[in-house]
Amino acid sequence: MKKEIILLGDIEMGGGTLTDDFISDKALSKLIYSLCNKNTPVDLVLNGDTFDFLKCPYIVNNVASYPRHITDEISLAKLRLIYQAHTPVFEALKRFAQEHKNRIFFIIGNHDADLVHPEVRESIKALLESSENIFFSFYYNEQGVHAEHGHQYDFLNKVDEEHLFLQYKGQKILNIPWVSLGIISKFMSLKEQYPLLERITPRPALFSHHQAVEKVLTRQGLKYLLKSLIYYPIRYYFDPTYAFPRELIREFYRRLKNVHWDISEIVTVFKKKRKSKLHRNKIYVFGHVHKRYLEQNGKMTIIHPDTWRDEYFLDSQTRQLTPKSKRYVHINVETDQSLSWKLINVPIQRGIFHFDDVIRDEKKFIRLAADEEGYSASLAE
Ligand SMILES: [Mn+2]
């Protein structure tokens, strides 16, 4: 049967606060509406980190917090905020799902681990007013196309697929990796303080132009690491989210033995782990790493279409910040099951910012960026 597969990832829709980095609601919903009236069935694969639950606050009585014990109740409250902040995208998805030949796949990433809560899945199905053509999974694997987010090949962000939940004080909470817990409990105030700097790539260029931030990050990171090793496991003995990070130490030890200290690219790790099975699919699509990557290797193609959140490329010479463009993968499956693919750019009308202006008033430029893309959430703090 003829069909089309659309893949994109790392949208990172947040709660409409300063720590929400998604502002391209217009461009994204336009793309989704354009998929609605096709004659062929369409699989829309949102390849992980569709939602940024990690950086979305939990707000109760106007008090925002980032709890590390994530029950279904907390995930649902965050989902409500995300829905309010990005209703146009949900509306477009709802329209898309009205065509029963279409299917939506929410692939689970490290920023939306909350999608493992059955209550969250039900709530998304209710918001999209559809249930039989909406799926949640760590993998998409159809017609020779394999997609997954990619965090399972990144030892710092990897989750234990066999143990997705922990029990804490009689409640079922998410079993998320040490780095995610660190972001939630230690780094959100830094993100609130430097909301736009965190959107700038490449990181080495950013740090060379802003050593104060690099220093604070290194200091806080080291402190969190040391406390996680020698203090928290004792201080919070009965709290499983503070358990000694065993896996992390095991991986450090492996690296120490093999003198291997570069953080591996997920594609490299993936190829090594799946060596004997790689021929099974023709096209592999990953997210997680926010960059464009394309590899054609014999009969196999590997694609990273890059992120949909607002990000900038810093030119070290001119100190100009150019907004990154958005991209998706379009695959045609022909009747005889043969595949053809395209990596498509979605043009977005944006101006160039100057690094020196941005660091003087980040919030001003956060708002300016949102205005330029016609994004109109209140950007409450
Ligand atoms: Mn990710």
Boltz pocket constraint, residues with backbone or C-beta under 6 A from the ligand:
constraints:
  - pocket:
      binder: B
      contacts: [[A, 48], [A, 49], [A, 109], [A, 110], [A, 111], [A, 149], [A, 151], [A, 287], [A, 288], [A, 289]]
      max_distance: 6.0
